[in-house]
């Protein structure tokens, strides 16, 4: 994490650089895969008690648990690669941003979440997914700029 040290004092950019570099992106992808796997396991294994505690539909929790699995596999497979494939990473980023949008719809456009704990649960996971998606998007843009720079230097 040497990139975190920045003598100029611009710690925010150093932090972002640390997570949007190829190695940093792999850490973000692993975090996405691990968090998604944990959420999927929780939703699939404990939908009924979780739904009762959160004031949510058990069907919503089960559906979200199953929906998470392909994204967990995608994030995990990208994390295993030395360099994430642009198209697959773009698909993951789009899926994460859609998850955030769907979370907002669930919170403000439906009556599927009636309890305060459930609203907090959906909101917190949406913010976490948004942060992961933004870091992934920044890494994707950074990689595309680097590729364009190499192409320009070669031509």
Helices and strands as residue ranges (DSSP letters): G 2-4, H 11-20, H 22-45, H 47-54, H 58-80, H 86-109, H 116-154
